[in-house]
């Protein structure tokens, strides 16, 4: 039975604290840093192959905390 892979896939490299999100298989032919520590990798057709996040632990912690604080603030405004 040939099961096709499901995307996106998430890979975490603990020793480097790197999170890699795979959107498709294929060779990377170029990349763009879209913000500090976040790089988008593209194939030869300009399609996204993956996204690499350096210092992933701090990035995810900060992203989650900011998002949760924003949601809580919006809920408080809605209750006022």
N, C-alpha and C positions, 0 to 999 in steps of 0.2 A: 504494500500500500504506500503510495507516494503522497505524503502530506505536504502541502505547500506551507511555507513559513508565513506567519502572520506578522504584520508590521503595524506600528512601530515596535521595536524590541529595545529593551533597556539593558545596558551592560555597565556594571560598576567595577572599577579597578581600585580596590581598597588601598593598596600600597602607594598609589599616586594620587588618591582622592579625585579621580576623574570619572565623570558620568558620561556615557556615550549613548545617544539615542539613535538607533539605526532605523532609517525609513525605507531603505531598499538595498539589495545587494548590488554590488558593482564597484568599479574602480573609481577612486577619487581622482579628479583631474584638476581641481582647483578648490580654493577655500577662501572664505571671507570672515574676518573677525567683526562680528556685529556689535560687540561690547567687550569690555575687558573680561577675559576668561571664558568667553563664549565664541566658538568658531563654527560656522556652517560649512560643511563639505559638499561639493557638487560633483556630478559626473560630467562627462564630455558634452552632454546635451543641456547642461545648466540646471538639471533637476537635483533636488536635495537627496543626498545619500545618507547623511547623518549630521548630528549636532554634538559637538564636544564641549563639555562644561568642566573647566578646571576649578579646583578648590570647591568641589561640589557640595561638601557638607555645609560650609558657610553660606554658599549661594542658596541652597534649598532652605536652610534655617531662616535666613533673612527674607527670602521671598515668601515663605509661609507666614512668618510673623507679620510682615507688612500687609499681606493680603487679609489675614485674620483681623488685624487692627482696623483696616479700612472697612471690613464688613461690620464689625462691632460699632464703629462710628456711624455708619449708615443706619444701622438698626436703632441706635439711640436717637438719631435725628428723626427717624420715622415714628418713634414713640412720643416725641415731644409735642 
